[in-house]
Each structure stands twice: as C-alpha cells, then as structure tokens.
Amino acid sequence: MTKADIVNEIAKSTGVEKVQVQAIVEAFMDSVKDAMIKGENVYLRGFGSFIIKKRAEKVARNISKNTTITIPEHNIPAFKPAKSFAGEVK
C-alpha cells in the first residue's frame, strides 16, 4: 500500500477531499519525523510505537579489500507494533 492508496482510502471513508487528506497525512508524517530527529519516541496507543534504537559500535570486514573497519555507534528509527495490532496480522 502506498501513501496515495492511504489517502484514497481515508478520503473514501470520511468524505473529505483528497487534497485535504493528503495535507493531513503529510503533516502527520512530518510530525513523526521531527519528533524522532529530536530524539523523541512516538507512541500511538493501539497501533504501535516509532522508536529510536541504538546500534552499538562494531567491527566489520571489507571482503574485497581484505581490511577491517569500525562502524561507530549510531541510532536508527524503528517501528514496534502494539500487541493488539500484531496479533491481528497473520
């Protein structure tokens, strides 16, 4: 499902124009991104959480050059579904 599909589904079910729905969906995604950039997690009860996971520093190997490199500690965004939501997906 794409963002356009989501906008179409919401517009059908609510009767709101697609342009307005698209603006709302974009604003929601921007809010989630901005919060995560600031280091905050986003919790949506009954749906899931957008969280920031820390990846520890590790040593990796470049096979083509036969060298090792150190990958520094870094953060990545992740999504953790709510138990009720995860239970419905089969």
Buried (B, 14 or more C-beta within 10 A) or exposed (E): EEEEEEBBEBBEEEEEEEEEBBEEBEEEEEEBEEBBEEEEEBEEEEEBBBBBEEEEEEEEEEEEEEEEEEEEEEEEBEEBBBEEEEEEEE
